[in-house]
Amino acid sequence: MEQLVKEEWDKFKELLFKIRGYYEAIGLLGWDLRTGAPRKGVEMRSATLGMLSAEAFKLQVSEEIGAFTEYFSRPEVMSQLSDNENKIVNDTRKEYIRSKSIPSKRFEEYSVLAAHAQTIWEEAKDNNDFASFEPYLTKIVEFKQEFIDYWGVEGSRYDTLLDMYEPDLTVAKVDDIFSRLRSRLVPLAEAISASPNKPDTEFLSQIFPKEQQEKFGLFLLEQMGYDFEAGRLDESVHPFATGLNPGDVRITTNYLLDNVTSSIFSSLHEGGHALYEQNFGEELIGTPLAQGASMGIHESQSRLWENMIGRSRAFWQRYYGDLQQHFPEQLANVEMEDFYRAINSVGNSFIRIEADELTYNLHIIVRYEIEKLIFNEGLEVKDLPKTWNAKYQEYLGITPPTDALGVLQDVHWSGGDFGYFASYSLGNMYAAQMLNTLRKELPEFEELIAAGNLLPIKEWLTDKIYRYGQSLTPSQIIEQVTGEPLNPDYLADYLEAKYTDLYKL
Amino acid sequence: MEQLVKEEWDKFKELLFKIRGYYEAIGLLGWDLRTGAPRKGVEMRSATLGMLSAEAFKLQVSEEIGAFTEYFSRPEVMSQLSDNENKIVNDTRKEYIRSKSIPSKRFEEYSVLAAHAQTIWEEAKDNNDFASFEPYLTKIVEFKQEFIDYWGVEGSRYDTLLDMYEPDLTVAKVDDIFSRLRSRLVPLAEAISASPNKPDTEFLSQIFPKEQQEKFGLFLLEQMGYDFEAGRLDESVHPFATGLNPGDVRITTNYLLDNVTSSIFSSLHEGGHALYEQNFGEELIGTPLAQGASMGIHESQSRLWENMIGRSRAFWQRYYGDLQQHFPEQLANVEMEDFYRAINSVGNSFIRIEADELTYNLHIIVRYEIEKLIFNEGLEVKDLPKTWNAKYQEYLGITPPTDALGVLQDVHWSGGDFGYFASYSLGNMYAAQMLNTLRKELPEFEELIAAGNLLPIKEWLTDKIYRYGQSLTPSQIIEQVTGEPLNPDYLADYLEAKYTDLYKL
C-alpha cells in the first residue's frame, strides 16, 4: 500500500472504529434497559439513546464517509487493498448511499412514527384491537414504499427490503426455495398430525424452580464453549444476545416456572448467536467485519445449537441425567426417550415463537408471502387480518380465533422491519445444509455429542464460519462450507428423517 | 426574556442536555465495568469510554459553548436570566475555559489510560504488587502535572487540583482547617487510647452470610427513603454511588463475610449520596445544576447518614432487633449497647474505608499531605509506598505490612482523582455543622431516629440541601443552612461529646 493510501486508510479505520464505539455504548444502554434499569430513569435514558443513535447516524452519512469510500473505490486505490479492506469499503459505501438517499427530515418523521407505533402495537395486541394499529401500520408501509423509491428497485420492490437483511438473495430465489420447502413440509406435517404416536408432553408443565433452571442453563453454556470471561448471562422478558464487542457478548434468558424447556432452548439459541460473535477472527476485531455475515447466517448458528444439537437424541443421551439431577422431583420418573420426544412434539400452533422446528417454517412463509403481497401487489393494511387468517388456514390448517393470536403477534412490522422474517427460515436451511457437511467432515459427530464433547464442534464452526464474520457474503459462506448454494432439501431431509423416526411414520 | 434571548437559551439548553447524555452513557459504561463487565471486553470498552469522553469533552470546549457563554455573560443578556440560569452560564464557562486549555488529543490519551489503569490497579491490589501499577500511576501523575500547567496556577500547583472538587477552598484555608481539627482530634484520640473502657469488638468478626447482609442492607436503604424505582444496589470491589440521571441513581456495596458492619455502613454511606441525587429540584433536572454542590457537600450527605445517624445510639435502639433477627446465631447474646460501642470503637487501622469516625480524618490528612508533596514538592510515584508508610507511622502510630493494606488501598489515584481526598474530611465537618442546625430545627431528631421515622429527616435535608443541587456554591449552602462559614469546631465538638460518653473519658 502506498504511504498516502495507508494514511488515508488509518484515518478511515479510526472513523469506523468511532462509529463502532457509539454502537457499543448504544448496545450497553439497550442491554441495561432490558435487564434491570430502574423504571424512573427510562424516559431520560431513552432520550440519551436517541441522541447517541442520531450521532452515530450522522457519522455514517457524513461527507467524510462519502469521501473516504469514494476514494477507496477508485480502481488504482482499490487494487492496493486486501479483500477484507475492499469488503469494508463496499459495505460502508452501500450503507452510506442507502442512508444518504433518504431526506433526513423524512427519516426523522419515520423514526418518530416507528417509535410511537411500537407502543400502539403493544396496546393493540393487549386489547386484540387491530383497528387501532391499522392507521399506524398503513403510514409505516407508506414510508417504506417511499423509501424503496429512494433506495431504488432492482427486480421487484420487495427485493429492495429483502436485500437489507440477506444480501445476494432475491424474491425470485426465495420464492423458489420456499415453495420447494413448503411442498415437502406440508405433507410431513400432515403425516405427523395423522400419526397415532403422539408424545406425552404433560410432564413439561410442572413447576421447575428458577434457581435450578439457571444452574442448568449455565452448565449447558459452559459445555458448548460459551466463554464467560467474554460474556455474561442475565434475565430479560424476551431473550436476546448482544455483542458489545468481541470480548463482551452477552446473552439473556427468561425463566418460566411452568416451562423448563423455554429457558434451556433460549440459552442454547442465544448461546449459538454468542459463540459466533465471540469467535470472530483476530484480524476483524474493531472493524465493521466483526459482525455476522447476515441475519440468516447469524440465525443459522443459533438454530444449529438450539435444534440440530440441542434437540437431538444424542444430546439428551449425555445431558438428561444432569437435567434429572437438577430436577429430581419433576423428572425422576420420566425416561430420556420420553423427554426427547416431548421436546420435539409437533403441533399446529398460532404463535410463531412457540412453534416447533418443523411448522416454524410455515409461520415464516406466511409472513414472507404477506410482505410480498404488500410491497409487490399493493395488498392494503386493512386487509391483513383476513389474508393472515386465510394463509394460516391454508398452510397450518388453523384459523387464529383473534388478531392477538394472529396478525398482531409480532413486534417486527410495528418497527418497520419488513424483509426480516425470511431470515429465520433461511437460518434453518443454512443450518441443515451446514450440518450435512459437518456430519461428513466430523463423522463422529453424534458420538461427540453423546459424550458431551462439544468443543470439536465449536472448533469446526469457528474454522468454517465464525472466524470469517462479515468478511464473506452469506452465499460465499454457504458455498465455501458446503460446496453448493443454499438448497432447501437439506432442511427437508433432516426434518423428514428426524420426524419419521420420532412419530414412527 | 426577549424572544431572541429565549431562542438562544433553548439552543444552549439543548446542547447542554446533549453533553449530559454523553455523561449518562459514560456513567453507565463505568458502572458496568465495575459491577460485572466480562474481563475480555475491558480493553475495547476502555477505548469506547475514551472515545465518548473525548466527544463530550469536544462539545464542552466547542466554539458553540464558547459563543453561548460569552453571549449570556453580556450584562444586558445576563440581566434577563434567572439566578439558576446565570449559575449554569458561569459554571459552564469556567469548565469551558478550564477544558479548552487541554489539547483534545492529550485528553483522549489520558482518558484511555485512566480507564485502563483502574483495571490494573484492581489486579495490583489483589496481588499486593505496587510495581505493576507504578508505571501507570507515574503516567497519570505526569498527565496531571501537564494539565495543571494548562489550567494555570494560582497559589500553589495543588490548589489547582483542589479547586476542581471544592471551589472556594484553597490549600491555605484547608491547611488551617486541618490543623485546627488535628489539634483537637489528636488529644482526643490519645485520651481514648489511654481509656481502660475499651469496647469488645470480637463478635463483629464472626461469619455473617452474604445473603443476610444483602437483605439487611436493602431494608436499611428502604428505611432511609432510597427509591428503588430510581436506583438499584449491586456489588463492586469498592462501593460507589453513580447518578446516571435523577431517575437512575445506582449504588454498590461490597460484602465481607467476616465483617458485617462494612456492608451496612457502606450502604448507608452510598445511600446518603444517592438520596441527594434522587431529590434534586424538578427545575434542575436535565440541566448541569442537577448534581451535588461540590464533592465536600456530597460527602457531607453520605457521612451524615453513615455516621451521625447510622452510628448513633438512637439508630440502633430502633434497628438492632432487626439486625439480631437477620443474624440470630451471631448476635442473639450481644446487647445493643455493646454493639453500639463496638461499631464506634476507635483504633488505628490500615484501611481508610474501615476507619472509625475519628481517626478517619487522620487517614485523609495523610493523603492530602502526600498529594501536596507530589504536586508541590515533586515527590515521585516510586517513593509513594515509603512515604505512605512513614506518614502512617507518624499520624496513626502504625506501619502497613503490605502495600495492599497501604498505598494500594484506594481507587482514586488510578482514575486520576487527585485533590479529591480532602473532600471526605470537609464532608465530615460540613455534616457536623449541619447536624448542629438540624438538631435545633428538628428538636425531636433523636426520638424520630429511635422510632425508625427517618423520613422527616430526609425531608429536612431535601428542603435545606438536596433540592438545590449545584444551584448554590458550597459556601452558600453551609451559610444558608447554618448561618456561618465552615467551622471545624462542630466536628470536634460532636466527636468529643460522642467519645467522652462512649469511652467514659
Interface residues (C-beta under 8 A of the other chain):
Chain A: F17 K18 G21 E24 A25 L28 L29 D32 G36 A37 P38 R39 K40 G41 V42 E43 M44 R45 A47 T48 M51 L52 E55 D227 F228 E229 A230 G231 R232 L244 N245 P246 G247 D248 R250 I285 G286
Chain B: F17 K18 G21 E24 A25 L28 L29 D32 G36 A37 P38 R39 K40 G41 V42 E43 M44 R45 A47 T48 M51 L52 E55 D227 F228 E229 A230 G231 R232 L244 N245 P246 G247 D248 R250 G286
